[in-house]
Amino acid sequence: MSPASGATGAGSMGPAPAVSGGAAPSGGQATLVLLPPQRASAAGWAERLTKDVPGLTVLSPDEPNVAEALRTADAAYGVLPAELLAATTRLRWLQAPQAGPPPGFYHPELVAHPVQVTNMRATYTDHVAEHTLAMVLALTRGLPQYVQDQQHAAWNPNWEPTAVVPLSETTALVIGVGAVGAEVGRLLAAFGTKVIGVDARRSEAPGFAEVLPVDALDEQLPTADLVILTVPHTPDTEGMVNRQFLQRCKRSALFVNVGRGPTVRLDDLDAALAAGELRGAALDVFEIEPLPAEHPLWHRPGVLLTPHVAGAGPHTDERRYAVLVENCRRFVAGQELINVVDKTKWF
């Protein structure tokens, strides 16, 4: 299945090496621009970085002055559109603020530019994996229906034996065995679930019965009771979950997406659910965000929706800062950076 050829990770897309690539300024001095807008929680980062990284000059310009600040910058943190990239003269490193930046981050000019890009992969692994497991447990116990009943004070304890999906008797297919996917598989294995992975980089992971190459995806889809998507948005994964993909799944399968919204065609997913081609679904990310109020998935039985919050949890800002400061130290020292991205693949 060609759209799945990039289905290789969990936000982080497989076990990337600790360090790869490299970008070295001259003389142990460098200038980093914190691109606006920045989160309120990052308000003190310029001062912290200046203190924590000797030799680093940190600029935090407002919108009217950002192009001028970039003109002589060696590095930048944030989103860098084409018009601002064109203002740079010696930029060698761009730190993305997320594991999977928003659509359009990897625009053609950035991909063609020699600047090295790093991301925030593996920063929220535990949070996203736990959220995924909560979604799986909710679906397998039929909780979405009880939540709907609760809104109407409806006491409906009647259920059929087939209404509950025991994890110890299920097979889960984790598409993308990166940091998040690997942790999801490990947690599911503790429940006795048989976990199969599909990944372009990895061939094994703790708790997985096996990890197969991407070309095994079509063969594995009809065997899975749980189909869990953790892949990032890349040129290969965009729209990979469409009606054709979903019709290969078991009619009793549950589908979960905690990767990136553009990988799943929402109208196709809704059509599959309406036609009884899936048992249920849980989504934390969406092709359109916010999900329009009129979209039928809001009221579709057997569906659980959360508003892109799987990564929420304590210490997230400090974890992001830790990646940034580590790469700043490496950059100033002329060492290889961590979390280097293949810009042509967006991860």
C-alpha positions in Angstrom: 0.0 0.0 0.0 2.0 3.0 -1.2 0.5 5.7 1.1 1.8 3.7 4.0 5.4 3.8 2.8 6.2 6.5 5.4 4.3 4.8 8.2 7.3 4.4 10.4 7.0 6.1 13.7 5.1 7.4 16.7 5.5 11.1 16.3 9.2 10.3 16.3 9.0 7.8 13.5 11.2 5.0 14.7 14.3 4.7 16.9 16.4 7.5 15.6 20.0 7.5 16.7 20.8 9.7 19.7 22.9 12.0 17.6 23.1 12.5 13.9 24.0 15.2 11.5 26.0 18.2 12.6 26.2 22.0 12.5 29.1 23.9 13.9 29.5 27.6 14.2 33.0 29.2 14.2 34.9 30.2 17.2 32.4 28.8 19.8 30.0 31.7 19.3 26.6 31.6 17.8 23.4 33.7 17.6 20.0 32.0 18.1 16.7 33.7 17.3 13.5 32.7 19.1 10.9 33.2 16.4 7.6 34.8 17.3 5.1 34.0 18.4 6.3 32.0 21.4 4.2 30.3 24.1 3.8 32.3 27.4 5.6 29.5 29.1 8.7 30.2 27.0 8.9 33.9 28.1 12.1 33.4 30.1 13.9 31.1 27.7 16.1 33.8 26.2 17.6 34.7 29.5 17.9 31.0 30.6 19.6 30.0 27.4 22.1 32.9 27.6 23.0 31.8 31.1 23.0 28.1 30.4 25.0 28.2 27.1 28.2 30.2 27.2 29.0 31.7 23.8 25.3 31.8 22.7 23.6 35.1 21.9 19.8 34.8 22.1 17.5 37.3 20.3 13.8 37.3 20.9 12.5 39.9 18.5 8.9 41.0 17.9 7.2 40.5 14.6 8.3 43.7 12.9 12.0 43.1 13.7 12.3 39.3 13.2 13.6 39.5 9.6 16.4 41.8 10.7 17.3 39.6 13.6 17.5 36.6 11.3 19.8 38.3 8.8 23.0 37.4 10.8 21.6 34.5 12.9 23.3 31.1 12.9 20.2 29.3 14.4 16.5 29.7 15.1 13.8 28.2 17.2 10.2 28.0 15.9 8.4 28.1 12.6 10.3 29.7 9.7 8.1 30.5 6.7 9.7 31.0 3.3 9.7 34.8 3.4 11.7 34.8 6.6 14.0 32.0 5.5 14.9 34.2 2.5 16.1 36.9 5.0 18.8 34.7 6.4 22.4 34.7 5.3 24.2 32.2 7.4 21.5 30.1 9.1 22.6 26.6 9.7 20.2 25.1 12.3 16.5 25.3 12.9 14.9 23.7 16.0 11.3 22.8 15.4 9.1 23.5 18.5 7.2 20.2 18.2 7.8 16.5 17.3 5.4 16.9 14.4 5.2 20.6 13.4 2.1 22.0 11.8 1.3 21.4 8.1 3.4 23.7 5.9 6.4 23.8 8.3 8.5 21.8 5.8 7.8 24.0 2.8 9.8 23.5 -0.4 12.2 26.4 0.3 13.1 24.9 3.7 13.6 21.4 2.3 15.9 22.8 -0.4 17.9 25.0 2.0 21.1 23.6 3.5 19.8 24.5 7.1 19.7 21.5 9.4 16.4 20.9 11.2 15.9 19.1 14.5 12.6 18.4 16.3 11.1 17.6 19.7 10.6 13.9 19.2 10.2 11.6 22.2 9.4 14.6 24.4 5.8 13.5 25.3 6.1 9.7 24.9 4.6 8.7 28.2 1.8 11.2 28.0 0.7 10.2 24.5 1.1 6.5 25.3 -1.0 6.7 28.4 -3.7 8.7 26.6 -3.7 6.1 23.9 -4.2 3.3 26.4 -7.1 5.2 28.0 -8.8 5.5 24.6 -8.3 1.8 23.9 -9.7 0.8 27.3 -12.7 3.1 26.9 -13.5 1.6 23.5 -13.0 -2.0 24.5 -15.4 -1.5 27.5 -18.0 0.5 25.5 -17.6 3.7 27.6 -18.5 6.1 24.8 -22.1 4.8 24.9 -22.2 5.1 28.7 -21.0 8.7 28.4 -23.8 9.5 26.0 -26.3 7.8 28.3 -25.0 9.8 31.3 -25.9 13.1 29.5 -29.5 11.9 29.4 -29.6 10.3 32.9 -30.3 7.0 31.1 -29.7 3.8 33.1 -28.9 1.2 30.4 -27.0 -1.7 32.0 -28.2 -4.1 29.2 -25.3 -5.4 27.2 -24.4 -8.4 25.0 -21.3 -10.6 25.7 -19.8 -9.2 22.4 -20.1 -5.6 23.7 -16.8 -6.1 25.6 -13.5 -6.7 23.9 -11.1 -8.4 26.2 -7.6 -7.2 25.7 -6.1 -10.6 26.5 -7.9 -12.0 23.5 -7.1 -9.3 21.0 -4.5 -8.6 18.4 -3.3 -5.0 18.1 -1.6 -3.6 15.0 0.5 -0.6 15.9 1.3 1.3 12.7 4.5 3.3 13.5 6.8 1.8 16.1 8.6 5.0 17.1 8.9 6.2 20.7 5.1 6.5 21.2 4.2 3.4 19.2 6.8 1.3 21.0 5.5 2.4 24.4 1.8 1.8 23.4 2.8 -1.8 22.4 4.6 -2.4 25.6 1.7 -1.3 27.7 -0.8 -3.4 25.7 1.4 -6.4 26.0 1.0 -6.2 29.8 -2.7 -6.8 29.3 -2.0 -10.0 27.4 -2.6 -8.4 24.0 -0.8 -9.8 21.0 1.0 -6.8 19.5 2.2 -6.6 15.9 4.1 -3.5 14.7 4.6 -2.1 11.2 7.6 0.2 10.7 10.1 1.1 8.1 13.0 1.5 10.5 12.5 -1.0 13.3 12.4 -4.7 13.3 11.7 -5.4 17.0 10.5 -3.7 20.1 9.8 -4.9 23.7 6.3 -6.5 24.1 5.8 -6.9 20.3 5.3 -10.3 18.9 6.9 -9.0 15.8 7.6 -5.8 14.0 7.2 -6.1 10.2 8.2 -3.9 7.3 5.7 -1.4 5.7 4.9 -3.7 2.8 3.2 -6.1 5.3 0.5 -3.6 6.3 -2.1 -4.7 3.8 -1.7 -8.3 5.0 -1.9 -7.4 8.6 -5.0 -5.1 8.6 -7.6 -7.9 8.3 -6.1 -9.7 11.3 -6.2 -6.8 13.8 -8.8 -6.2 16.5 -7.2 -2.9 17.3 -5.6 -0.7 14.7 -3.5 2.1 16.3 -2.0 4.8 14.2 0.9 6.7 15.6 2.7 8.0 12.4 3.6 11.6 11.8 2.3 13.7 8.9 4.7 13.2 6.0 4.3 13.2 2.2 3.8 9.5 2.3 1.4 9.2 5.2 -0.9 12.1 4.3 -4.4 10.6 3.7 -3.1 7.0 4.1 -6.2 6.0 6.1 -9.0 6.3 3.5 -12.0 4.2 2.7 -9.9 1.6 0.9 -7.6 1.2 4.0 -10.6 0.9 6.3 -12.4 -1.7 4.2 -9.3 -3.9 4.7 -9.9 -3.9 8.4 -12.1 -6.3 10.3 -15.7 -5.2 10.6 -15.2 -5.7 14.4 -12.0 -3.6 14.5 -11.5 -0.5 16.7 -9.4 2.3 15.2 -7.3 4.8 17.1 -5.3 7.8 15.8 -2.9 9.7 18.1 -0.3 10.5 15.4 -1.3 13.4 13.2 -4.7 14.4 11.8 -3.9 14.7 8.1 -3.1 11.0 7.9 -6.8 10.1 8.2 -9.6 11.2 5.9 -12.3 12.0 8.4 -15.2 11.7 5.9 -14.0 8.2 4.9 -13.7 7.2 8.5 -17.2 8.5 9.3 -18.6 6.6 6.2 -16.9 3.4 7.3 -18.4 3.7 10.8 -21.9 4.6 9.4 -21.7 1.5 7.1 -20.7 -0.8 10.0 -17.3 -1.4 8.6 -15.7 -0.6 11.9 -16.8 -1.3 15.5 -15.7 2.1 16.8 -12.9 4.7 16.8 -11.0 7.1 19.0 -9.2 10.2 17.7 -7.1 12.8 19.4 -5.9 14.5 16.1 -8.0 15.5 13.2 -7.7 16.4 9.5 -9.3 19.7 10.3 -8.6 21.3 13.7 -10.8 22.3 15.5 -13.1 19.6 14.2 -16.1 21.5 12.8 -19.2 21.4 15.1 -21.3 20.1 12.3 -19.1 17.1 11.5 -21.1 13.8 12.1 -18.2 12.2 14.0 -19.2 14.3 17.1 -22.4 12.3 17.4 -21.4 9.0 15.9 -22.1 6.1 18.3 -19.0 4.2 19.4 -16.7 7.2 18.8 -14.5 8.9 21.4 -12.9 12.3 20.5 -10.4 14.4 22.4 -9.1 17.8 21.2 -5.5 17.1 20.4 -4.5 16.8 24.1 -2.7 13.4 24.2 0.6 15.1 24.8 -0.7 17.1 27.8 0.9 16.4 31.1 3.3 17.8 33.6 6.9 18.9 32.7 6.2 19.3 29.0 7.7 22.8 28.8 10.8 21.7 30.7 11.2 18.7 28.5 11.1 21.0 25.4 13.6 23.3 27.0 15.9 20.4 27.8 16.0 19.4 24.1 16.6 23.0 23.0 19.4 23.7 25.5 21.1 20.5 24.7 21.2 21.3 21.0 22.3 24.8 21.7 25.3 23.5 23.7 26.1 21.1 20.9 25.8 23.7 18.2 28.1 26.2 20.0 30.6 23.4 20.6 30.5 22.3 17.0 29.1 18.8 17.9 26.4 16.7 16.2 22.8 17.6 17.1 20.1 15.4 18.5 16.7 14.7 16.9 17.9 15.6 13.4 15.2 15.5 10.7 15.2 14.2 7.2 13.6 17.3 5.7 12.4 15.4 2.6 10.4 13.1 4.8 9.4 15.7 7.4 10.7 13.6 10.3 
